[in-house]
Amino acid sequence: MEQHKIESSFISELRTDIYLAANRQLEVRSYARDLNGKEYIKNIYEFADLLPCKPV
């Protein structure tokens, strides 16, 4: 929130949902609601490894 210059006192709710989509891929979606009741939704893709893990 600091990166986007958003004060935490303006946010009334934060939530992250993780679920299996219809295409059987893992989906991560983040939700925020401000004090005026407006909801912001963002799909998160950056968490996924693009390359398979190699055994150590």
C-alpha positions in Angstrom: 0.0 0.0 0.0 2.9 2.3 0.7 4.2 1.8 -2.9 0.9 3.2 -4.2 0.6 5.9 -1.5 -2.6 4.4 -0.1 -3.3 5.0 3.6 -4.5 1.9 5.4 -7.2 3.9 7.1 -9.0 4.2 3.7 -9.4 0.4 3.3 -12.3 -1.3 5.1 -11.6 -4.9 3.8 -8.8 -6.9 2.2 -9.3 -10.5 1.0 -7.4 -13.0 -1.1 -9.3 -15.9 -2.7 -7.4 -19.0 -4.1 -9.5 -21.5 -6.1 -9.3 -24.0 -8.9 -10.7 -22.4 -12.2 -12.8 -24.2 -14.8 -9.7 -24.9 -16.8 -8.2 -26.6 -13.7 -5.6 -24.0 -13.2 -5.0 -22.3 -9.8 -6.4 -18.8 -9.7 -5.5 -16.1 -7.1 -7.6 -13.0 -6.9 -7.2 -10.1 -4.4 -10.0 -7.9 -3.3 -10.0 -4.5 -1.5 -13.0 -2.4 -0.4 -12.6 1.3 0.4 -14.5 3.2 3.0 -17.0 4.3 0.3 -17.9 0.7 -0.4 -16.1 0.5 -3.8 -14.5 -2.9 -4.5 -11.3 -3.3 -6.4 -10.4 -6.7 -7.8 -7.0 -7.9 -9.2 -6.0 -11.3 -10.5 -2.5 -12.2 -9.4 -0.3 -14.1 -11.7 3.2 -13.1 -10.5 3.3 -15.8 -7.8 3.5 -18.7 -10.3 6.9 -20.2 -11.4 7.1 -20.1 -15.1 9.8 -22.8 -15.2 9.5 -26.2 -13.5 11.5 -26.6 -10.3 14.7 -28.6 -10.6 15.5 -31.1 -7.9 18.4 -30.0 -5.6 
